[in-house]
Every structure is written in structure tokens, then in C-alpha cells.
Amino acid sequence: MDEVDILFDREAVTRKVKELGQIINADYQGRDLLVVGILKGAFIFMADLVREIDLPLQLDFMDVSSYGDSTVSSGEVRIIKDLEYSIKDKDVLIVEDIVDTGLTLKYIKEILHRRGPGSIRICCLLDKPSRRKADIFPEYVGYSIPDRFVVGYGLDYAEQYRHYPAVCELKPSVYQK
């Protein structure tokens, strides 16, 4: 792991996910929840998060791309996998690994809003507000971080590092070649 510096170790991430789960439990008490994970990055966070949610819920996934193998979003969003279930009148919680520019999430939220959900909220593990280019403000945020390129706990660089159990900063020497 010479290419990375640990920002949040496994224990810190576990504590934060538990905390988010408790808040979501309180906010959605008595309601049926549809949790929508944004693939691939959010899958580990989402798996841990839903185990902390003690409510009736359904799971679904979307796979969208705006990065490719780059460290910078292209701004062009492609839907690779759409939802399998109707969200009409449902309370939807979008689970994302990181909110950066917000452009991809804004696009997803606009698409889902047109499908008539009861509500849409966003839960992200990491938020980079300094990079925001869209009016997107997640309701549930694990950590707010500065403008650093992070990997691990589902986040990747060129499909690598997702399996690391911690959130780590990727050293520039890896991606500035």
C-alpha cells in the first residue's frame, strides 16, 4: 500500500456507517424505503449501510459513468444499468460513494424525480464540497473531505483499489504518469 495514505481507517469508517444508519432509521421510521446504490463505487458502503438500517427496505442499483479511467469527471453521464423497480410514490435513498462536482448525481436525481417518487434523498460516504459544480447537497454525509483523489472502500482509480478496507488518498505519482 505504498501508493496510498490512509485518511479513514476501517474502524473509523465502520463507526461512521453505524452513525448514518441510526440517523436514517430515525428519519424513515414507519416508512418503506427503496435504497438505490450507484455502482460500482457505492456497493461496499451500501452493503454495510443497509445492515445498519432496521426498517423494511428494498434494494436496487444504477450504474452510471462519467469518469472512465480518468481522475476528472467528463461531465457526460451514461446510464449503463437502470433501476429494475418502479419508484412511483416510494421514498428513495440514493447511496453514493462520493459527491464531487455533483453533476452526475444531479443528472440521476433529475431522471428519478421525473418518475414520481414520494421523496428522494442522498446519502454519501464522502463529500467534496469545494469541487461542487451543481446544486446538490446530500442529506446524509459521512465525511466532508478536501480536494484529494481517494480510493478504497469501493472507490477506485482505473478499477483498482476498491477492495482496500479504508478510505485512502492515492498518491499523485500513481495517476500523474
KARAUR-V927295 format. One record per backbone hydrogen bond with DSSP energy under -0.5 kcal/mol. NH is the residue of the N-H (numbers start at 1). CO is the residue of the C=O. Records with the same first field share a line. If there is no record, write none. Layout:
# KARAUR-V927295
NH = CO / CO
This chain:
# KARAUR-V927295
4 = 1
5 = 169
7 = 167
8 = 167
13 = 9
14 = 10
15 = 11
16 = 12
17 = 13
18 = 14
19 = 15
20 = 16
21 = 17
22 = 18
23 = 19
24 = 20
25 = 21
26 = 22
27 = 23
28 = 24
29 = 26
31 = 28
33 = 56
34 = 91
35 = 33 / 58
36 = 34 / 93
37 = 35 / 60
38 = 95
39 = 37 / 62
42 = 38
43 = 40
46 = 42
47 = 43
48 = 44
49 = 45
50 = 46
51 = 47
52 = 48 / 49
53 = 49 / 50
54 = 52
55 = 53
58 = 33
60 = 35
62 = 37
63 = 81
64 = 39 / 62
65 = 78
70 = 67
74 = 66
77 = 75
78 = 65
80 = 63 / 78
81 = 63
89 = 116
90 = 87
91 = 32
92 = 90 / 119
93 = 34
94 = 92 / 121
95 = 36
96 = 94 / 123
99 = 126
100 = 98
106 = 102
107 = 103
108 = 104
109 = 105
110 = 106
111 = 107
112 = 108
113 = 109
114 = 110
115 = 112
116 = 113
117 = 112
118 = 90
119 = 90
121 = 92
123 = 94
124 = 140
125 = 96
126 = 97
127 = 143
128 = 99
131 = 128
132 = 129
133 = 101
134 = 101
136 = 134
139 = 122
140 = 122
142 = 124
143 = 125
145 = 127 / 143
148 = 146
150 = 148
151 = 168
152 = 155
153 = 164
154 = 162
155 = 152
157 = 160
160 = 157
164 = 161
167 = 8
168 = 151 / 166
169 = 5
170 = 149 / 168
171 = 3
174 = 171
175 = 171
176 = 172
177 = 175
